[in-house]
Amino acid sequence: ALSWFFWLVMNHPDVEEKILDELTAVLTSTRGSDQRCWTEEAVDFEEAEKLVYLKAALAETLRLYPSVPEDFKHAIADDVLPDGTAVPAGSTVTYSIYAMGRMKSVWGEDCMEFKPERFLSVQGDRFELPKDGYKFVAFNAGPRTCLGKDLAYLQMKSVASAVLLRYRLSPVPGHRVQQKMSLTLFMKHGLRVFLQTRQLQPQATTSA
C-alpha cells in the first residue's frame, strides 16, 4: 500500500503539499517550531489521529490499489444476490475489489482520478467513509471488517510521515511501475526513487 501511496503522491504534488501542510501544522502545535523535534520520534497516537487528510490519501490509494485485489465469499445457505442471481448453498462467489474501486457506477465519472477528498467531510476536517459500508471494501466490510484496520492506518501514517517529513521523492527516469496481480497487489519491479532532503517551515499557530 505504501509503495502505491508514494508513487501517487510523487505524481500529484498538490496532494503532497496538502499532506505536508497538515503534518507541519499538527507537529508545530504538539512539538513546537524546532524541526529537530519533528523527526526525533514517530508521530504518536494523538498526533496520528489529527492527520485526517493523510488518512484520506491512504484510503484513496487503497481504493485504486487495494492490497488484496480479489476476495471471495462462501454461501452456507441458498441465497439470492441483489441483481436476482441465485446462489446455491456451497457456492463460492469471487469479487474483484480492484475493479470495484474503478467503477463509474460506484465512484462516478472521475473514478480513475486520485482524489483524497472523497474520504473527507464537506468541511474537510474529518475522515469519512462512504455511507454505503460495502462501497469501499479494501478492509472488507460489515461483520467481516478487518480487525487490524486501525492499526494498519496507524502504521501507514507513521511511515508516510517519517519519510515525507525528511525527503522529497522523485521517480527514477525510465523505471517502469507495473502492477503484479497476486494474492496481494504489488509492484512487479518495485519502486525506485531519488531522495532529496526536505526543509520544512513551521506553520503559524493562532490563539483565540
trRosetta pair geometry for C-beta under 8 A, 3 or more apart (Angstrom, degrees):
i j d omega theta_ij theta_ji phi_ij phi_ji
1 4 6.1 -62 -157 41 32 105
1 5 6.1 37 147 -25 67 110
1 58 7.1 49 158 -163 120 90
1 61 6.2 104 -171 118 82 123
1 62 6.0 -6 -133 -82 116 90
1 65 7.2 157 -122 103 56 102
1 67 5.1 -46 -56 -67 98 110
1 152 7.9 66 31 175 160 112
1 156 6.3 -51 105 -106 126 132
2 5 5.1 -50 -141 36 37 119
2 6 6.2 35 161 -17 69 101
2 156 6.0 -164 -76 -133 96 88
2 159 5.9 -31 -117 103 149 136
2 160 6.7 -149 -131 -69 100 87
3 6 6.3 -56 -149 36 26 104
3 7 6.4 25 152 -17 61 111
3 186 7.1 57 49 -151 151 72
3 187 5.3 -123 146 -7 143 123
3 190 7.4 -115 -137 -159 138 52
3 191 4.7 174 -157 -12 96 135
4 7 5.6 -57 -146 39 33 114
4 8 6.2 32 157 -19 67 107
4 61 5.3 140 109 -173 105 107
4 64 7.4 -171 168 90 133 99
4 65 3.9 -143 -149 79 165 158
4 185 7.9 21 -49 113 141 107
4 187 7.5 174 -66 -51 73 103
5 8 6.0 -59 -148 37 27 107
5 9 6.2 24 156 -17 65 110
5 57 7.0 92 -149 135 101 96
5 58 6.0 -7 -108 -111 134 67
5 61 4.4 -25 -87 -105 76 165
5 156 7.2 130 -29 -168 165 115
5 160 6.4 -67 131 -99 144 122
6 9 5.7 -54 -142 39 32 112
6 10 6.3 39 156 -25 64 104
6 160 7.8 -161 -70 -119 83 84
6 163 7.2 -44 -100 116 123 153
6 169 5.7 -11 -175 80 108 169
6 191 6.5 118 80 144 118 157
6 193 7.1 -75 144 -50 128 156
7 10 5.9 -52 -151 31 28 113
7 11 6.7 10 156 -4 61 111
7 171 7.5 56 -131 -83 76 112
7 177 5.9 119 -142 -132 144 155
7 187 7.8 142 -44 -81 148 139
7 191 5.8 -119 -64 -125 106 132
8 11 6.0 -71 -153 47 31 102
8 12 6.0 -6 160 10 70 117
8 15 7.4 -24 134 74 92 155
8 57 7.8 176 101 -178 125 95
8 60 7.9 -169 146 108 160 101
8 61 5.7 -158 22 -104 150 95
8 64 7.5 120 -88 64 141 144
8 114 5.2 172 -165 -131 119 157
9 12 6.1 -75 -133 55 28 88
9 15 5.9 -119 -123 97 67 112
9 16 4.9 103 -178 -79 93 93
9 19 7.0 -28 -132 9 126 152
9 57 7.1 54 -82 174 101 137
9 164 7.5 -74 154 -95 158 125
9 169 7.4 70 92 56 106 121
10 16 7.5 68 -82 -63 26 137
10 169 5.2 -81 -86 102 110 100
10 170 6.3 145 -150 -115 116 35
10 171 5.8 118 144 -37 151 89
10 193 7.2 -139 -84 -120 150 123
11 114 7.8 100 89 25 104 152
12 15 4.1 31 118 15 116 116
12 16 6.6 150 95 -17 66 85
12 114 5.5 -119 -51 88 153 131
13 16 5.2 -52 -144 38 41 117
13 17 6.2 46 155 -25 70 101
14 17 5.8 -49 -150 31 30 113
14 18 6.8 29 152 -16 61 104
15 18 5.8 -56 -152 36 34 110
15 19 6.4 36 151 -20 67 105
15 57 5.9 127 -179 -116 119 125
15 114 6.9 -57 -43 125 155 113
15 116 6.2 120 -134 -5 113 122
16 19 5.7 -55 -150 35 32 112
16 20 6.3 27 155 -15 66 108
16 164 7.3 -162 -152 -142 88 125
17 20 5.8 -58 -147 40 30 109
17 21 6.2 35 153 -23 65 105
18 21 5.6 -49 -144 33 32 114
18 22 6.5 32 155 -18 63 104
18 53 5.5 -118 141 166 107 150
18 116 7.7 -164 89 55 141 139
19 22 5.9 -59 -155 37 30 110
19 23 6.3 29 151 -19 66 108
19 53 6.1 -153 -94 111 56 110
19 54 5.3 88 -136 -89 96 84
19 57 6.1 -32 -79 -5 118 160
19 160 7.7 -84 -173 151 140 118
19 164 6.3 -38 121 159 125 166
20 23 5.5 -51 -142 37 34 113
20 24 6.1 28 161 -15 67 107
20 164 6.4 -134 -83 154 86 117
20 200 6.6 -151 -173 -116 111 123
21 24 6.2 -58 -145 40 25 105
21 25 6.2 25 156 -19 62 111
21 203 7.0 92 -164 -89 64 131
22 25 5.8 -59 -147 37 28 111
22 26 6.2 23 159 -16 65 109
22 50 7.9 -179 177 131 98 85
22 51 6.0 110 137 -134 124 69
22 52 7.5 -134 -151 47 144 64
22 53 4.8 -169 -47 41 157 122
22 54 6.3 -153 89 -30 141 94
23 26 6.0 -60 -147 38 26 106
23 27 6.1 11 163 -7 65 114
23 51 6.9 28 -85 -113 68 112
23 54 7.3 74 -62 -56 92 133
23 161 5.9 162 -123 -134 124 93
23 164 6.9 174 -27 99 166 117
23 165 6.3 -141 157 -81 145 94
23 200 7.9 -66 97 -147 111 164
24 27 6.0 -59 -136 46 28 103
24 28 5.9 35 161 -26 65 109
24 38 8.0 -17 -114 -119 61 149
24 200 5.4 -153 -90 167 123 129
24 201 7.0 42 -159 81 151 48
24 202 6.3 -178 -179 -137 104 32
24 203 4.6 126 120 -28 97 101
25 28 5.9 -53 -143 33 24 112
25 29 6.6 18 158 -14 59 109
25 203 4.1 -30 -89 53 64 165
25 205 7.9 131 -153 -85 72 84
26 29 6.1 -65 -156 38 28 107
26 30 6.3 1 159 0 67 115
26 43 7.8 27 118 -133 132 125
26 47 5.6 114 155 -157 122 86
26 50 4.8 152 -120 102 124 130
26 51 6.3 -59 -28 -71 166 78
27 30 5.9 -65 -134 50 33 97
27 31 5.1 -26 -175 33 75 115
27 37 7.8 162 176 103 105 90
27 38 4.7 54 171 -119 149 100
27 43 7.7 -95 -82 -102 99 98
27 47 7.0 46 -83 -148 67 133
27 165 7.9 75 -29 -115 163 132
28 31 7.3 -63 -100 58 13 72
28 32 6.9 -25 -156 161 48 11
28 33 5.9 29 -135 -86 90 63
28 202 4.5 117 -106 -162 120 92
28 203 4.7 -152 11 47 153 80
28 204 8.0 -43 153 -36 159 7
28 205 5.9 -171 126 -45 116 111
29 205 5.8 134 -88 -103 81 136
30 46 7.5 156 -118 102 141 109
30 47 5.5 -100 19 -91 171 107
31 34 7.4 -101 139 59 92 80
31 37 4.3 -177 167 127 118 120
31 38 6.0 158 85 -80 148 58
32 37 6.0 46 57 53 97 155
32 202 7.9 -45 148 -121 45 142
33 202 3.8 -41 -133 -65 86 166
34 37 4.7 75 87 -1 98 108
34 38 7.8 -170 102 -17 56 82
35 38 5.2 -41 -159 17 52 121
35 39 7.2 19 158 0 74 102
35 199 7.9 -13 -142 -152 174 62
35 200 6.3 151 -120 65 126 89
35 202 7.3 -132 -65 -57 82 87
36 39 6.8 -76 -158 45 34 90
36 40 6.5 51 150 -49 69 102
37 40 5.7 -36 -140 4 37 120
38 165 5.9 -156 138 -167 117 139
38 200 7.6 -67 79 64 171 131
39 162 7.3 105 -137 -140 83 68
39 165 5.7 -179 -83 120 100 130
39 166 6.1 96 -120 -73 141 98
41 44 7.5 22 123 -53 120 88
42 158 4.7 22 -174 -157 127 105
42 161 7.3 110 -158 79 73 119
42 162 6.0 -40 -112 -67 84 116
43 47 4.2 -126 -167 96 96 125
43 48 5.0 126 122 -62 118 80
43 51 7.2 28 164 -27 165 137
43 157 6.5 -77 67 133 137 102
43 158 5.8 -147 46 -109 90 66
43 161 5.0 21 -16 83 126 167
43 162 8.0 -132 -6 -51 86 77
44 47 5.2 91 52 14 68 103
44 48 6.9 -130 100 -8 32 94
45 48 5.7 -58 -146 37 29 112
45 49 6.5 35 155 -27 64 103
45 154 7.0 -17 -115 -133 75 127
46 49 5.8 -49 -153 26 31 115
46 50 7.2 27 151 -16 60 104
47 50 5.9 -62 -162 33 37 110
47 51 7.1 39 146 -28 67 103
48 51 5.6 -52 -156 21 41 115
48 154 5.6 60 153 -132 161 75
48 157 4.7 111 -144 109 104 147
48 158 6.8 -32 -94 -62 129 76
48 161 7.9 -116 -101 -20 81 147
51 54 4.1 -19 162 35 109 123
51 55 6.1 124 109 -25 80 88
51 157 5.5 137 77 -150 144 125
51 161 7.1 -91 -101 -73 161 122
52 55 5.6 -52 -149 35 34 113
52 56 6.4 37 151 -21 65 104
52 120 6.9 98 143 -116 109 94
52 125 6.7 81 60 176 161 34
52 126 6.1 -106 -146 -136 151 19
52 127 4.7 -150 -152 -41 89 88
53 56 5.4 -51 -150 35 36 115
53 57 6.4 38 150 -20 66 102
53 116 6.3 76 -169 130 71 143
53 120 7.1 6 -102 -84 66 130
53 124 7.7 17 -82 180 100 91
54 57 5.6 -52 -149 34 34 112
54 58 6.5 34 151 -18 65 104
54 157 5.7 97 120 -124 130 90
54 160 6.3 159 -168 102 119 139
54 161 7.1 8 -142 -67 164 90
55 58 5.6 -54 -150 36 34 112
55 59 6.3 34 152 -18 66 105
55 119 7.4 -123 115 123 81 133
55 127 4.9 -32 94 -94 130 147
55 153 5.9 30 -129 -165 101 120
55 157 6.6 -18 -75 -80 78 117
56 59 5.7 -53 -146 37 32 111
56 60 6.2 33 154 -19 65 106
56 116 3.9 97 122 177 101 98
56 117 7.0 54 161 -75 144 20
56 118 7.4 157 -170 59 103 62
56 119 3.9 177 -135 77 84 108
56 120 5.2 -11 -98 -53 154 89
56 127 5.7 -156 -62 -117 85 89
57 60 5.7 -51 -145 37 31 112
57 61 6.5 40 150 -24 61 102
57 116 4.1 -36 -78 -93 61 137
58 61 5.5 -48 -152 30 33 116
58 62 6.6 28 151 -14 64 104
58 153 6.5 137 100 -132 150 78
58 156 5.1 110 -135 126 144 141
58 157 7.2 -82 -33 -67 152 71
58 160 7.1 -124 -76 -30 112 158
59 62 5.7 -57 -150 39 34 109
59 63 6.5 44 147 -28 65 99
59 116 7.4 104 57 -139 87 77
59 118 8.0 -136 105 83 110 98
59 119 4.6 96 79 -82 140 168
59 127 7.5 133 -11 -160 144 114
59 129 7.8 -137 -153 -98 151 77
59 136 7.1 11 -177 -169 107 147
59 138 7.5 178 -150 36 65 145
60 63 5.4 -41 -149 24 37 118
60 64 6.8 22 157 -5 64 104
60 114 6.0 105 144 -161 124 69
60 115 6.4 -158 -136 72 144 38
60 116 4.6 -115 -7 -94 144 56
60 118 6.1 122 -96 42 104 113
60 119 6.2 -135 -50 -2 86 121
61 64 6.3 -69 -156 45 30 98
61 65 5.9 -39 171 46 70 101
61 114 7.8 28 -82 -140 58 109
62 65 6.8 -76 -116 73 27 61
62 66 5.4 58 -177 -104 71 59
62 67 6.7 -33 -128 -14 95 84
62 101 7.9 -140 127 -112 52 152
62 136 8.0 75 102 -172 105 104
62 138 3.9 66 154 -149 117 167
62 139 7.8 20 158 -34 152 83
63 66 7.3 14 -126 -60 10 86
63 101 4.2 165 175 -151 63 117
63 107 7.4 110 177 -98 132 148
63 118 7.5 -7 -21 82 168 148
63 136 6.3 -58 -96 -127 96 99
63 138 6.7 -93 -74 -43 42 127
64 101 5.8 -158 -81 138 28 129
64 102 6.9 78 -126 -72 64 94
64 112 7.9 88 -118 -148 113 45
64 114 6.6 -47 -23 -95 155 83
65 98 7.8 14 -127 -122 33 91
65 179 7.7 -149 -127 -108 103 115
65 185 5.7 -158 -174 113 78 135
66 69 5.5 140 76 -95 98 49
66 97 4.5 -69 67 122 168 121
66 98 5.7 -132 34 -77 107 63
66 101 6.2 169 -32 -21 108 146
66 137 7.9 3 -118 90 150 67
66 138 4.4 -151 -123 -119 100 88
66 185 6.3 90 80 15 55 138
67 138 7.0 83 19 -172 81 98
67 184 5.5 -25 173 -148 73 98
67 185 6.2 -148 -143 38 23 89
68 71 6.2 60 133 -66 119 95
68 97 6.4 60 99 34 74 151
68 138 7.6 137 45 -162 82 58
68 183 7.2 -33 -126 161 81 62
68 184 6.2 -53 -87 -107 55 63
68 185 7.4 -165 -85 -6 7 91
69 96 6.8 -13 157 -157 80 76
69 97 5.7 -159 -166 60 31 94
69 98 4.0 7 -155 -39 96 118
69 181 6.0 -82 58 -135 158 87
69 184 7.6 118 -6 -161 87 26
69 185 4.5 98 -47 -57 112 116
70 94 6.3 12 178 -176 113 102
70 95 7.1 173 -153 89 71 38
70 96 5.4 -36 -103 -110 85 58
70 97 6.3 -161 -88 13 25 85
70 98 7.0 -39 -56 4 68 102
71 94 7.4 173 94 -149 34 62
71 95 6.2 -16 65 61 78 82
71 97 5.9 58 -1 -36 103 112
71 137 7.4 -114 26 139 144 122
71 140 7.1 156 -138 -94 168 87
72 92 5.4 15 173 178 128 101
72 93 6.3 162 -157 83 74 44
72 94 4.3 -34 -96 -97 100 68
72 95 7.2 149 -97 14 46 65
73 92 7.3 163 82 -156 39 58
73 93 5.0 -12 58 59 89 98
73 95 7.7 13 1 3 98 108
74 90 7.8 -24 -174 -155 90 25
74 91 7.5 173 -151 91 53 42
74 92 5.4 -25 -100 -103 71 75
74 93 7.9 -174 -80 20 25 72
75 78 7.3 56 158 -105 129 17
75 79 5.3 -137 -138 15 124 118
75 87 4.9 170 -67 140 159 114
75 88 7.1 137 91 95 142 33
75 89 5.7 -132 122 -122 100 38
75 90 6.7 -32 78 27 88 22
75 91 4.8 18 30 55 122 84
75 92 7.6 -146 8 -77 80 28
75 93 6.9 70 -35 -13 101 106
76 89 6.4 -5 150 -145 24 93
77 89 5.1 -23 -138 -96 22 108
78 86 7.4 -19 -168 -171 95 92
78 87 7.0 153 -160 88 48 61
78 88 5.7 -25 -109 -135 81 44
78 89 5.1 -56 -50 -35 59 87
79 86 7.9 150 87 -162 43 50
79 87 4.5 -16 68 65 88 110
79 89 8.0 108 -8 -74 78 60
80 84 6.5 -22 -178 -146 108 30
80 85 6.9 156 -160 77 61 42
80 86 5.7 -31 -105 -104 79 54
80 87 6.7 -176 -87 17 24 84
81 84 6.9 -30 74 41 77 22
81 85 4.2 6 37 55 119 96
81 86 8.0 -115 11 -52 81 12
81 87 6.2 90 -35 -28 89 116
81 93 7.8 146 -76 -126 123 153
87 91 5.0 -135 -172 62 81 143
87 93 6.2 -32 -127 -57 136 124
88 91 5.2 108 64 -32 69 115
95 100 7.0 36 157 -43 108 125
96 99 3.7 50 103 15 127 110
96 100 6.3 167 96 -17 68 82
97 100 5.6 -53 -147 35 33 115
97 101 6.6 32 156 -20 64 106
97 137 5.5 -125 -122 89 102 100
97 138 6.4 122 176 -94 132 50
98 101 6.2 -64 -160 32 27 109
98 102 7.0 -3 154 3 61 114
98 181 7.9 -68 -25 -113 165 106
98 185 6.7 132 -86 -78 122 148
99 102 6.0 -79 -153 49 35 98
99 103 6.4 52 152 -50 72 101
100 103 5.8 -40 -146 2 34 120
100 106 6.0 50 -174 -12 70 173
100 137 6.6 16 90 33 153 113
101 106 7.8 -88 -107 93 18 139
101 107 7.1 40 -171 -35 42 144
101 111 7.7 156 148 -179 48 103
101 136 7.7 62 -101 -124 91 66
101 138 7.5 49 -75 -63 132 98
102 107 7.4 -53 -126 31 15 136
102 111 5.5 122 -158 139 41 116
102 112 6.3 46 -146 -87 94 72
103 106 4.2 67 79 13 106 107
103 107 6.4 118 72 13 58 90
103 111 6.3 -126 73 -160 24 166
104 107 6.9 -81 -122 62 25 71
104 108 6.3 -43 -158 136 63 13
104 109 5.8 33 -142 -93 110 39
104 111 5.3 -134 -87 -3 51 135
106 111 7.1 82 70 -114 81 136
106 135 6.1 159 -171 -150 103 88
107 110 7.5 -99 133 77 95 61
107 111 3.8 110 83 -111 116 97
107 118 7.5 -7 -152 -136 103 149
107 135 7.9 131 -74 179 75 108
108 111 5.8 159 66 -54 55 82
110 113 4.4 -33 176 21 94 125
110 115 6.6 33 133 -8 127 143
115 118 5.3 93 100 -27 95 97
116 119 6.2 -62 -176 39 61 100
116 120 6.9 57 133 -26 79 110
117 120 5.2 -60 -148 31 51 117
117 124 7.2 -39 -130 -109 91 95
119 127 5.9 -2 147 -155 97 77
119 128 6.3 178 -177 63 51 55
119 129 6.9 1 -139 -92 90 42
120 124 5.0 22 156 -126 137 52
120 125 7.7 99 -170 15 103 23
120 126 6.9 129 -160 73 63 46
120 127 6.6 -51 -102 -107 56 41
120 128 6.4 73 -173 24 12 93
121 124 6.5 -115 71 -32 72 16
121 125 6.2 -39 55 50 121 62
121 126 4.1 42 -14 54 127 96
121 127 7.9 -34 -21 -2 84 7
121 128 5.1 104 -67 -21 68 131
123 126 7.2 52 64 10 101 89
129 133 7.1 45 128 -115 130 61
129 136 5.9 -129 -156 48 97 135
130 133 7.4 -176 85 -79 83 24
130 135 4.1 -43 81 62 154 140
130 136 5.6 141 15 -9 111 105
132 135 4.3 89 86 -31 104 109
133 136 8.0 -78 -168 48 36 76
133 141 4.9 143 142 -165 90 115
133 142 6.2 121 117 -60 131 64
134 137 6.2 13 -159 -68 56 112
134 141 4.7 162 -98 104 61 164
134 142 6.9 9 -74 -32 96 103
136 141 7.6 130 81 -79 53 118
137 140 5.9 16 -169 -125 84 21
137 141 5.0 -70 -111 -23 87 111
139 145 5.9 35 125 -160 99 75
139 146 4.1 -100 -170 20 89 118
139 149 4.4 54 -158 -102 153 115
139 152 7.5 -176 -102 49 120 147
140 144 4.6 -94 161 116 136 93
140 145 5.3 -173 91 -109 93 33
140 146 5.5 129 28 -36 105 77
141 144 6.8 26 63 65 38 86
141 145 5.9 22 -130 -79 19 84
142 145 6.5 173 61 -36 29 87
145 149 6.5 -38 164 -25 97 141
146 149 4.5 120 83 -53 100 88
146 152 7.4 8 121 -3 139 139
148 151 4.8 -60 -165 50 75 115
148 152 5.5 85 132 -33 90 98
149 152 5.7 -57 -150 32 28 113
149 153 6.6 25 156 -16 64 103
150 153 5.8 -51 -150 35 33 110
150 154 6.4 35 151 -20 65 106
151 154 5.5 -54 -148 36 33 114
151 155 6.3 33 154 -18 66 105
152 155 5.9 -54 -147 37 30 109
152 156 6.3 26 156 -15 64 108
153 156 5.8 -58 -145 40 30 109
153 157 6.1 32 156 -20 65 107
154 157 5.8 -54 -147 36 28 111
154 158 6.3 30 154 -22 62 108
155 158 5.7 -56 -149 34 30 114
155 159 6.4 20 159 -11 66 107
156 159 6.1 -57 -144 41 31 104
156 160 5.8 28 160 -16 67 113
157 160 5.9 -59 -139 42 25 109
157 161 6.0 26 162 -20 64 111
158 161 6.1 -59 -148 36 22 109
158 162 6.4 20 157 -19 60 110
159 162 5.8 -56 -146 36 30 111
159 163 6.4 22 159 -13 66 108
160 163 6.2 -61 -148 40 27 105
160 164 6.0 10 164 -6 66 116
161 164 6.3 -65 -135 45 24 99
161 165 5.8 27 166 -23 64 113
162 165 6.3 -56 -143 32 19 111
162 166 6.8 0 162 -3 55 116
163 166 6.3 -81 -158 44 26 99
163 167 6.0 -51 179 46 67 105
163 169 7.4 14 156 -45 115 122
164 167 7.2 -85 -116 62 22 62
164 169 8.0 -66 -99 -6 68 105
164 198 7.6 -3 171 20 47 165
165 198 7.0 -164 156 75 27 129
165 200 6.8 -65 -152 -7 66 144
166 197 7.0 -57 170 -136 68 63
166 198 6.1 125 141 36 19 101
167 195 4.3 -36 -154 -159 141 97
167 196 6.3 125 -160 60 77 41
167 197 6.4 -53 -103 -102 67 31
167 198 5.6 174 -115 -12 9 104
168 195 7.5 135 65 -160 47 49
168 196 4.5 -26 59 65 98 101
168 197 7.9 -1 15 78 84 14
168 198 5.0 124 -33 -78 83 104
169 193 4.7 -13 -163 -180 99 144
169 194 7.3 142 -157 72 50 52
169 195 6.4 -22 -100 -101 65 63
169 196 7.9 -168 -73 23 21 79
170 193 6.4 137 67 -163 35 86
170 194 4.8 -19 64 56 92 101
170 196 7.0 33 0 -6 111 113
171 175 6.0 -141 177 53 96 116
171 177 7.7 -74 -132 -38 134 119
171 192 7.3 75 -161 86 65 69
171 193 6.0 -59 -104 -109 37 73
171 194 7.7 12 87 12 9 84
172 175 4.3 73 74 -23 97 127
172 192 4.1 -35 15 117 134 108
172 193 6.3 -133 -27 -96 83 19
172 194 6.3 126 -79 -34 70 84
175 189 7.0 -169 -173 113 86 129
175 191 7.8 94 142 -154 140 40
175 192 4.4 -155 -114 53 155 114
176 189 5.8 70 76 30 84 152
177 187 6.0 -57 -151 -139 75 118
177 189 7.3 -126 -106 56 32 103
177 191 6.7 29 -109 -106 103 79
178 187 6.8 105 62 -161 49 68
178 188 4.4 -31 88 31 102 122
178 189 6.1 65 33 4 100 100
179 185 6.3 -24 -157 -168 103 95
179 186 8.0 133 -154 79 56 29
179 187 7.1 -60 -101 -108 37 48
179 188 6.9 50 106 -24 13 98
180 185 7.4 155 72 -157 55 47
180 186 5.4 -25 58 72 106 75
180 187 6.8 73 7 161 100 10
180 188 4.0 129 -52 -78 112 81
181 185 6.5 -14 -110 -109 52 78
182 185 7.3 170 41 -83 69 34
182 186 6.9 -19 34 20 118 97
187 190 5.5 113 98 -108 116 10
187 191 5.5 90 49 -47 170 82
189 192 7.7 -46 131 -14 99 104
